[in-house]
Structure formats: structure tokens, C-alpha cells
Amino acid sequence: MFAHVPIAVGIQLICWGIGHLLGAPARASIWIGCFAGAAVCAMREITQREYQWIEQFGHGRRANMPGYAGIEVWQWNSHSISETIVAVLACVAVAVVVTKRA
């Protein structure tokens, strides 16, 4: 159910590692990674909602979709909302733990 969590945290840790290799501070790297991991999960859900909108209302054409259709979070299903929230919270938790230890 929470498939986004390992993806988000994995992206976060990769960004942290890249930052370390480039000589960036650990705190900066882990928080940039937090943003990147959370953004990937949110973008996936936005894209999924866009495709749902196209199927339901757009007659199969992306051109019929308004630009804001994917970011209408209140139209997301509960699974999409919970996946995104849990992934973001997992990234924040990792970042807080690393920040406290760094």
C-alpha cells in the first residue's frame, strides 16, 4: 500500500549521497533530498489524476483538460492522498533524524 515510501526515501538518500560527494553540508543535502523525494511522489499522483481526468471527462484527449486538473487534491482518492502524505512524512522523518545527528 505504501509503495511510495521506499522510492521517496531512496531518492532522498541518493541526493544526500550526491551532496556528500560534491562537498555540500549534510543538512542541506538531506533536506534537498527530502524535497526531491516528496516532489517525485506528489508529481506521480498529480500525473495519475490527470490521466483519470482525461479518461473521465476529456474524451481521451489531453488538450481537453484544464491545466489545474491534476492539482485538485480534493479530487484525489484516499489511496493517493495517504500514499503521498506517508511518503512526505517518511522523508521528513529521515531528514530530522539526520539533521539531529549531523
RAZIGI-V79821 format. One line per field, one symbol per residue. ss: DSSP state (a for helix, b for strand, c for the rest). phi: phi as a letter, one per 30 degrees, with the letter a starting at -180 (. if undefined). burial: 1 if it has 9 or more other C-alpha atoms within 8 Angstrom, else 0. A space follows every 50 residues. Layout:
ss = ???
phi = ???
burial = ???
//
This chain:
ss = ccaaaaaaaaaaaaaaaaaaaacccaaaaaaaaaaaaaaaaaaaaaaaaa aaaaaacccccaaaccccaaacaaaccaaaaaaaaaaaaaaaaaaaaaaa ac
phi = .cddedddddddddddddedddiddedddddddddddddddddddddddd ddddddbchicddddddcedcdedcdddddddeddddddddddddddddd dd
burial = 00011011111111111111000101101111111111011100111111 00111001000000100011000001000110110111011101100110 00
//
